[in-house]
Amino acid sequence: MSSRRGLLAASLGAPFVSLPALAQGQPYPSRAVSLLVGFAPGGGTDIIARFLQPSLQTMFGQAVLIDNRAGASGTLAAAANARARPDGYTMLMTTVSASAVVPPQMKPVPFDILTDQTAVVLAGTVPLVAVVPLDSPVRDLAGFIAHAKANPGKLNYSSSGVATQQHLAAALLGVSAGLDMTHVPFRGTGQAVNEVLAGRIDLAIDTLPTYLPHLRAGRVRAIATTLPERVEWLPDVPTIAESGFPGFDASVWYMIMGPPGLPEPIAARWVAAVNTALQEPVLRQRIRDSGFLPGGGTQADAAALLRRDAARYAALIRDADIRIE
C-alpha cells in the first residue's frame, strides 16, 4: 500500500464529528451554497463535485449549486474563491494543480496558496492514466517512446490547462525520456477527451475517472498508469515507474477549499458532511467504481497535504526545468 493510500485509509478510520451549528445567528447554511469548479463539465473535478452534491444537499438542507468557471488551469475559480466573503456560501472544489502548483508559477501571482484560501477537507484522489487513440500504432509505453523519438516534434499531448497535473505528468515523462512533443492545453478535460477520441491528440495523461468509461467501452487504449503500483481498475496496465522510469509518481487530489478567514464552525460543518457522505456505502462504491480513491479526514490533514504538495511540485518544476508557457 502506498503512503497516499495509507494516509487515506487512516483518515477514513478516524471518528467523525457531529454537524455543528454556528454559535450565533442563523444556522449554517440558511440558503443555497455555490460550489465553484475551475474546469468545464466532464473532468475529474466536476465529477467528484457532482458525486458529492446530492449528499451535501441532503445534510445541509439547502441547494448546493455547481458553478463551472473554466479557465487559466483552474485558477480563475480558485481566485474567485480567494476574493469571496468568508461566510461559507461560496466554496471551491479544487485540485492540486489549481490550488498548490499553478498559482506560484503565474506572473503576476493571482493569490497566495497558503494565506488566500482555507483548506477544508480532501474529497478524493485519482491516479492518472496514459492513453492513446485506437488508431495509434502504439501498444505500450516503450512503443510510444520509440514512435515519438522516430518523429521528433511531430507528436502532441493534451492537458486541461498549463501546469495542471496532466501537463506536468506528460512533460515530466517527456523530459525523462528525452522526447520532443507539442503541448496542447484545453480549458477542461472534457474538451481534450473529444480530441483524443477523434484521433487528433497523440497522447493524454489524464485522470482515470475521466477515461475509465472510454477504456471500458474500448474507445481508447491505456499504455501506462502513474502511481508507483498498478491500479486495481487496470491491473494489466503497467506503471510508468516499472516501464523504465523508477520513482515516477503522479496523481491528482480534489479538495474542498473556502475563502481566507473561513470560520472554523463552517469549515467543521463541511468536514463532517464530506466525511459522512464518503461513508455512505452506495456513494462510496460509486466513487470507487469510477476510479477515485475516496478522501476524508480532518481539516489539519487537508492543510498538511496542501503544504506538502506545494513544496513537492515546486521542486519538480524547478529540477525538471518544466516551463510554464
C-alpha positions as CSV (number, residue, x, y, z in Angstrom):
1,M,0.0,0.0,0.0
2,S,1.4,3.4,-0.9
3,S,1.8,6.2,1.7
4,R,-1.0,8.0,0.0
5,R,-3.4,5.1,0.4
6,G,-2.3,4.6,3.9
7,L,-3.0,8.2,4.7
8,L,-6.4,8.0,3.2
9,A,-7.2,4.8,5.0
10,A,-6.1,6.2,8.3
11,S,-8.1,9.4,7.7
12,L,-11.3,7.4,6.9
13,G,-10.8,5.4,10.0
14,A,-10.9,8.5,12.2
15,P,-14.1,9.2,14.2
16,F,-16.4,11.9,12.6
17,V,-17.6,14.9,14.5
18,S,-21.3,15.8,14.6
19,L,-22.6,18.6,12.3
20,P,-22.2,21.8,14.3
21,A,-24.4,24.9,14.1
22,L,-22.9,28.4,14.1
23,A,-22.7,29.8,17.6
24,Q,-24.6,32.9,16.7
25,G,-27.2,34.0,14.2
26,Q,-29.0,31.7,11.7
27,P,-27.8,28.1,11.4
28,Y,-25.5,27.5,8.5
29,P,-26.5,27.2,5.7
30,S,-29.7,29.1,5.6
31,R,-29.7,29.4,1.8
32,A,-28.2,27.9,-1.3
33,V,-24.4,27.4,-1.4
34,S,-22.3,27.9,-4.6
35,L,-19.6,25.3,-5.1
36,L,-17.1,26.7,-7.7
37,V,-15.4,24.2,-10.1
38,G,-12.5,25.5,-12.1
39,F,-12.9,23.3,-15.1
40,A,-15.6,22.5,-17.7
41,P,-18.1,19.7,-17.1
42,G,-16.8,16.2,-17.7
43,G,-13.4,16.3,-16.0
44,G,-12.5,14.8,-12.6
45,T,-13.1,18.0,-10.6
46,D,-16.6,18.3,-11.9
47,I,-17.3,14.5,-11.5
48,I,-16.3,14.4,-7.8
49,A,-18.3,17.6,-7.1
50,R,-21.4,16.1,-8.7
51,F,-20.9,12.8,-6.9
52,L,-21.0,14.6,-3.5
53,Q,-23.7,17.2,-4.4
54,P,-26.8,15.1,-3.6
55,S,-25.5,14.0,-0.2
56,L,-24.3,17.5,0.7
57,Q,-27.7,19.0,-0.2
58,T,-29.5,16.4,2.0
59,M,-27.3,17.1,5.0
60,F,-27.3,20.9,4.6
61,G,-31.0,21.1,3.8
62,Q,-30.1,23.6,1.1
63,A,-29.2,23.5,-2.6
64,V,-25.5,23.1,-3.5
65,L,-25.1,24.7,-6.9
66,I,-22.2,23.6,-9.1
67,D,-20.7,26.7,-10.7
68,N,-18.2,25.7,-13.5
69,R,-15.8,28.6,-14.2
70,A,-13.2,27.1,-16.6
71,G,-10.0,28.8,-17.5
72,A,-6.4,29.5,-16.5
73,S,-5.8,25.9,-15.4
74,G,-8.5,26.1,-12.8
75,T,-7.1,29.3,-11.2
76,L,-10.0,31.5,-12.3
77,A,-12.3,29.7,-9.9
78,A,-9.6,29.5,-7.2
79,A,-9.0,33.2,-7.4
80,A,-12.8,33.9,-7.2
81,N,-12.8,31.8,-4.1
82,A,-9.9,33.8,-2.7
83,R,-12.0,37.0,-3.1
84,A,-15.3,35.6,-1.8
85,R,-16.8,36.6,1.5
86,P,-15.8,34.0,4.2
87,D,-19.4,33.1,5.0
88,G,-19.5,29.6,3.6
89,Y,-21.9,30.5,0.7
90,T,-19.1,30.4,-1.9
91,M,-16.9,27.3,-1.6
92,L,-14.5,25.7,-4.1
93,M,-13.9,22.1,-5.3
94,T,-10.3,22.4,-6.4
95,T,-7.3,20.4,-7.5
96,V,-3.7,20.1,-6.5
97,S,-2.8,22.0,-9.7
98,A,-5.2,24.9,-9.3
99,S,-4.5,25.4,-5.6
100,A,-1.0,24.2,-5.0
101,V,1.0,24.1,-8.2
102,V,0.0,26.7,-10.8
103,P,-0.6,30.0,-8.9
104,P,3.0,30.4,-7.7
105,Q,4.3,29.9,-11.3
106,M,2.0,32.7,-12.7
107,K,3.1,36.3,-13.3
108,P,1.6,38.1,-11.6
109,V,0.7,35.5,-8.9
110,P,-3.1,35.6,-8.6
111,F,-3.3,34.6,-5.0
112,D,-1.1,33.2,-2.2
113,I,-1.8,29.5,-1.9
114,L,-1.3,29.4,1.9
115,T,-2.9,32.6,3.0
116,D,-5.6,33.4,0.4
117,Q,-7.5,30.1,0.7
118,T,-8.6,27.8,3.5
119,A,-8.0,24.1,3.1
120,V,-11.1,22.3,4.4
121,V,-11.3,18.6,3.5
122,L,-9.9,16.1,1.0
123,A,-12.7,14.8,-1.4
124,G,-10.7,12.2,-3.2
125,T,-7.5,11.3,-5.1
126,V,-7.1,9.7,-8.5
127,P,-4.2,8.1,-10.4
128,L,-3.5,9.3,-13.9
129,V,-3.6,7.1,-17.0
130,A,-1.6,7.5,-20.2
131,V,-3.9,6.8,-23.2
132,V,-3.6,6.9,-27.0
133,P,-6.2,6.8,-29.7
134,L,-7.3,3.5,-31.1
135,D,-5.8,4.2,-34.5
136,S,-2.4,4.9,-32.9
137,P,0.4,2.4,-33.9
138,V,1.4,2.4,-30.2
139,R,0.6,-0.6,-28.0
140,D,2.7,0.2,-24.9
141,L,4.8,3.0,-23.3
142,A,8.0,1.7,-24.9
143,G,6.3,1.8,-28.2
144,F,5.1,5.3,-27.7
145,I,8.6,6.5,-26.7
146,A,10.1,4.8,-29.8
147,H,7.4,6.3,-32.0
148,A,8.0,9.8,-30.5
149,K,11.8,9.6,-31.0
150,A,11.3,8.5,-34.6
151,N,9.1,11.5,-35.2
152,P,10.7,14.4,-33.2
153,G,8.4,17.4,-32.9
154,K,5.5,15.8,-34.7
155,L,3.6,14.2,-31.8
156,N,1.4,16.2,-29.4
157,Y,-0.1,15.6,-25.9
158,S,-3.1,17.2,-24.3
159,S,-3.9,18.6,-20.9
160,S,-6.7,20.5,-19.2
161,G,-4.5,23.6,-18.8
162,V,-1.0,24.9,-18.5
163,A,0.8,23.4,-15.4
164,T,-2.0,21.2,-14.4
165,Q,-1.1,17.7,-13.2
166,Q,-1.9,16.3,-16.7
167,H,0.6,18.8,-18.2
168,L,3.3,18.2,-15.6
169,A,3.0,14.4,-15.8
170,A,3.4,14.4,-19.6
171,A,6.1,17.0,-19.5
172,L,8.0,15.0,-16.9
173,L,7.7,11.9,-19.0
174,G,9.0,13.8,-22.0
175,V,11.9,15.2,-20.1
176,S,12.7,11.8,-18.6
177,A,12.6,10.0,-21.9
178,G,14.1,12.8,-24.0
179,L,11.1,13.4,-26.2
180,D,10.2,16.4,-28.3
181,M,6.4,16.8,-28.2
182,T,4.0,19.7,-28.5
183,H,1.7,20.5,-25.6
184,V,-1.9,21.3,-26.5
185,P,-3.7,22.7,-23.5
186,F,-7.5,22.9,-23.3
187,R,-9.9,24.7,-21.0
188,G,-11.0,21.4,-19.4
189,T,-10.5,17.7,-19.7
190,G,-13.9,17.2,-21.5
191,Q,-12.6,19.1,-24.5
192,A,-9.3,17.2,-24.5
193,V,-11.1,13.9,-24.4
194,N,-13.1,14.7,-27.6
195,E,-9.8,15.4,-29.4
196,V,-8.2,12.2,-28.2
197,L,-11.3,10.1,-29.2
198,A,-11.2,11.8,-32.7
199,G,-7.5,10.8,-33.1
200,R,-6.2,14.4,-33.2
201,I,-4.2,14.0,-30.0
202,D,-1.3,11.5,-29.8
203,L,-1.1,11.1,-26.0
204,A,-3.1,12.1,-23.0
205,I,-2.0,11.5,-19.4
206,D,-5.2,12.3,-17.6
207,T,-7.3,11.4,-14.6
208,L,-8.5,7.8,-14.5
209,P,-12.2,8.6,-13.8
210,T,-12.3,10.7,-17.0
211,Y,-11.1,7.9,-19.2
212,L,-12.3,4.8,-17.4
213,P,-15.7,4.8,-19.2
214,H,-13.9,5.1,-22.6
215,L,-11.4,2.4,-21.7
216,R,-14.2,0.1,-20.7
217,A,-16.0,0.8,-23.9
218,G,-12.9,0.2,-26.0
219,R,-12.7,3.8,-27.4
220,V,-9.1,4.5,-26.3
221,R,-6.1,2.4,-25.4
222,A,-4.3,2.6,-22.0
223,I,-0.5,2.2,-22.1
224,A,0.6,3.1,-18.6
225,T,-0.6,4.4,-15.2
226,T,1.2,6.9,-12.9
227,L,1.2,5.7,-9.3
228,P,4.2,3.6,-8.1
229,E,2.0,0.5,-8.0
230,R,-0.6,-0.8,-10.6
231,V,-4.1,0.4,-10.0
232,E,-7.0,-2.0,-9.2
233,W,-9.1,-0.8,-12.1
234,L,-6.5,-1.6,-14.8
235,P,-4.4,-4.4,-13.3
236,D,-2.9,-5.4,-16.6
237,V,-1.6,-2.0,-17.4
238,P,1.9,-1.4,-16.2
239,T,3.1,1.7,-14.4
240,I,5.4,4.3,-15.9
241,A,7.8,3.5,-13.0
242,E,8.0,-0.2,-13.9
243,S,8.3,0.7,-17.6
244,G,11.8,2.2,-17.2
245,F,11.3,5.3,-15.1
246,P,11.8,4.3,-11.4
247,G,10.2,6.7,-8.9
248,F,7.7,8.2,-11.3
249,D,4.7,9.1,-9.2
250,A,1.8,11.4,-10.2
251,S,-1.8,11.8,-9.1
252,V,-4.5,14.4,-8.7
253,W,-6.2,15.2,-5.4
254,Y,-9.5,17.1,-5.1
255,M,-10.2,19.2,-2.1
256,I,-12.9,21.5,-0.7
257,M,-11.5,25.0,-0.1
258,G,-13.0,28.0,1.5
259,P,-12.1,31.7,1.2
260,P,-9.4,33.1,3.6
261,G,-10.8,33.6,7.1
262,L,-13.5,30.9,6.8
263,P,-14.9,30.5,10.3
264,E,-13.9,27.2,12.0
265,P,-17.6,26.2,12.6
266,I,-18.4,26.4,8.9
267,A,-15.2,24.5,8.0
268,A,-16.2,21.9,10.6
269,R,-19.6,21.6,9.0
270,W,-18.1,20.8,5.6
271,V,-15.5,18.4,7.1
272,A,-18.3,16.4,8.9
273,A,-20.6,16.5,5.8
274,V,-18.0,15.2,3.4
275,N,-16.7,12.5,5.8
276,T,-20.3,11.4,6.3
277,A,-21.1,11.4,2.6
278,L,-18.0,9.3,1.9
279,Q,-19.1,6.7,4.4
280,E,-22.4,6.1,2.5
281,P,-21.9,2.6,1.0
282,V,-23.7,3.3,-2.3
283,L,-21.9,6.6,-2.9
284,R,-18.5,5.1,-1.7
285,Q,-18.9,2.2,-4.1
286,R,-19.9,4.5,-7.0
287,I,-16.9,6.7,-6.4
288,R,-14.5,3.7,-6.4
289,D,-16.2,2.2,-9.4
290,S,-15.4,5.5,-11.2
291,G,-11.7,5.3,-10.4
292,F,-11.4,7.6,-7.4
293,L,-9.8,6.8,-4.1
294,P,-12.3,8.3,-1.6
295,G,-10.9,11.1,0.6
296,G,-12.0,12.3,4.0
297,G,-10.0,13.1,7.2
298,T,-9.6,16.3,9.2
299,Q,-9.0,19.9,8.2
300,A,-5.5,19.6,9.5
301,D,-4.9,16.7,7.2
302,A,-6.1,18.8,4.2
303,A,-3.9,21.8,5.2
304,A,-0.8,19.5,5.6
305,L,-1.5,17.9,2.1
306,L,-1.7,21.4,0.5
307,R,1.6,22.4,2.1
308,R,3.4,19.2,1.2
309,D,2.4,19.0,-2.4
310,A,3.0,22.7,-3.0
311,A,6.6,22.2,-2.0
312,R,7.0,18.9,-3.8
313,Y,5.7,20.1,-7.2
314,A,7.6,23.4,-6.9
315,A,10.8,21.3,-6.6
316,L,9.7,19.1,-9.5
317,I,9.1,22.0,-11.8
318,R,12.5,23.5,-10.9
319,D,14.5,20.3,-11.1
320,A,13.0,19.1,-14.3
321,D,13.2,22.6,-15.8
322,I,9.5,22.5,-16.8
323,R,8.5,25.8,-18.3
324,I,5.1,27.4,-17.7
325,E,4.3,28.9,-21.1
